[in-house]
């Protein structure tokens, strides 16, 4: 063997022995303690450590001098790196993840909201006493498609361990208490992907269901925060379920699925069907599975399996899918203003190749009151309405409704030269006028602006994702039909509030509320807000 290899191995062994001896010297040594006590030494001198570690080797074996140099260099390097790391830690503290826990606005303070708060306290702060007191002795936790945990002790142990695995390690930091319209009760939303729902009887939690917010995909119609399907509206599309499978066609048991949280019927005891719903937006069929509770007749779970192209839609039955024609005075006026005559005229004009002539035709059409003249709104003398068709340049555009002077100069805002009567119909006409562009032609990305307004109940039949769902809760709360409320006549002016629902393929069903403050017929302030009543995304981007 090469003598340099032998020397190298010798040095490595010697360096290792040096650190082993140093570690040994750091331990309590009875002989050393006795000697120091006899000499009156209370602390070990640093010189002793150095001599005790190296003296015999260095002086008795001179060839080991390189070992001393190596150990010195290693010590210096380790000390330098340790100081550098300490300085970096002190000067650049790492950002710590913080917990966020929010309550959705306007939640009723019922037993479900209280249960959500108590469980949040248990998961975030580890205070399980109140949570334990709310649990029934036979409580169950259903982990969707995994397992069911039964009994108070085992359920507590599971959630304690869940907190230890996910909360204390800060893998989960975002919690919210939100309204699930699926069951019309509050639930817990975790990291915007997981839900915790409850069944409560006599003030006690009898079931806790942990499940994904969307059972299939972000674009599927199985969001557990949305309104459930209504059995009588979908029964025409149902067939007995021969075998439950997932989206990839693999067998999927019916146990450990979503139970009926109204009456407690277990998932395997529900009536299961395969469902084939037409989706005219894509000209295909959504295939899925649905469970119906035999006790209360409610749709419990809808899970999309896959989508197939439609062969023929002529045989599609329509019985049982119609809403009533109920509307009101606001509905009737809006239908005239948003009539197919006006919208259709502009849609056809978009196909005209003679753009320069088209602009004049459209301008004249509006000047000749193609827009029905609002009975409660007047345009100042010297001004008129004008429409500008969407431009084909850039990434997209919408139709613009403006007020211009005699020379064609547009005003900064639509309301700048309008006089509006402080009546319900006056602000309703103003609202329709301001939102006119949402029903008129668009180009490319401008299409995100398109809306379908819910002016009467039968309008829901033209919105495929909505027509199969149970919206009775919205109807009971008078949130579907347009309405206007008038506040007190204050010194600053009249406050009038417009509420109207619309459908957008990228938002879903939205309830919009606009507050107008009028003084002497002029709009002095305007504030708009909206609430997403049914989340939806068509899955398409322009």
Steps between C-alpha positions, in 0.01 A plus 500: 500500500624848418664662805305824441174305536628350827591847631158639392315219681721554805414870507127436465513253789706743708257790440208275594682387814567861595132591495408182686751585773364855514146368543622270776675788677174696498340223708543468873821314583537385862883503493508847348240629748698358794826653375339843450341480845834421661663792317208735582399549135126569459476528119674317224758732338480527126874427491436168673253406230747578228795323670283212621377443151813540292817506716589132502427457131680816389816457705529124490414467129651797305368378162151587622565877488277535187214361710521800732484733201199318353311502833577872543368580152184289553433672833542843347273415204226357723513799731483742204199322345322488836545874553389575145185290541423668832540847350274409208233370737513818705496742206258310272229334711294249302139590433269292715173364370199644680155355546202674343145434615212701351123500530286554192281806531131473589519148645212427736614419852333157507625169639693420179693828516574436869620147424730636228650756740551243776674256265720778362612588853585134556699466179686833521554548874470141625209584734299181461277527811211689336531289186483182708190627682320551167567144380237230533621176659438316171643773276656396169761661278468408133820550302377515143588180310746395774340378823244570771611552861239417764473590866579817694841387624625391157364813329676724754822301458483536121454877501768543769741304281384697190587823679839359596577393141370803312443800726796493740730428206335794317425294193150646539465866600187631323158442660161657423145459623278528191143429393443180309185558299497127436363452852415864583730489802844621600801273457880519526708563189869405521759636255214565254496133398361299793168528684385377840121465526278404793180318581366625832215358708378640833799732521752217455723424200409150379695504172808684374569461128842594361491528121649698210317820404479381139458126463637480145673805354495883516274508194251234608150571630563324833604786725376422852461872576244542221130417496418130471320349204126451532378145452184585306704703249760231431298178530447496123878456456543220758553128456570229763869490585649165406847568640657803664824604329732799521592734214758247375252213496633325813249343742401735783316366810184674621612485862682793663336744261287803589206405725176696509576774750129578534388165641826304541441223243835335423643525150465128427130521592424780254349441157779522246452587133709567196418838349540638148443876489519698175743788493404716204788738561738230374243296301572188703378299798627508857508146636497447872358330806241636737361381833150578625381458859198264513390659827489870411520490119802731480793468264798425723801463270567572136835392363601546138663195343583610148365681196403356165395661174127504439360296214148632493316750717163479326372247752589719796193523726412840639223407743569604856777745413296819465485787743201731517469821298482707816646851478409857596479853359879528495518177300256626238684826440842327486374253240395788276829683545711186457275371222625278219408774252773729632759238597435302183537811284847564638598132479411502131681829451820335626502284188492799266830550322440869427614625840495870414139485380410275792600758760262754351218245478542404866532862611181594317320196641575615853413858417163370378438342841606145427561508872149548642484854633516469882185651644667598829830626354568805290811600309595867526428710196790501258602142585398159364570129527755345267629148459852398397542150366782288647839537337681208338834638611684391813396213724128568491230759548134552592222716362513845657192705588586866542341844525647751252447867428394645163858475373531133598724552805434237765450586866720345768217309666164377379316677782666840455217646288210284616206609713352204687174494690550375857253215451534123491456491123736795457802330657404168338516664157833656595635159607393341170654786304834473679512122443376504141842404364487162678232373256634664184766370256856443618831407338739234635592567867210740522283187513580459871262793547191321362207446735159337500270683738247316715194713436242226558518146634477337156831666405669228706391244237742663255793450739585131482719476815218655707185337368561169682571655840275573793487880530199507731709656775580798276137531401389490865745778584383712202852502358419389143271768362611863445389749763560860612481642852482867592664640811420814695522841337811640665674833466762339277230358275285192437658155545361241259627141482467274195531123532524282189632150421696409190685200361857513372679193366815586696342611827176307530177636643569842650277722708600861431404790722549863398436793734415832333484828687294759310471870576286729288488231232878467481706194594737621772641157596482139386626186677482148362546163670426142404453156654574180312191288559616207289866452409568392144773504238429382148855368463570705188733798455495734203 
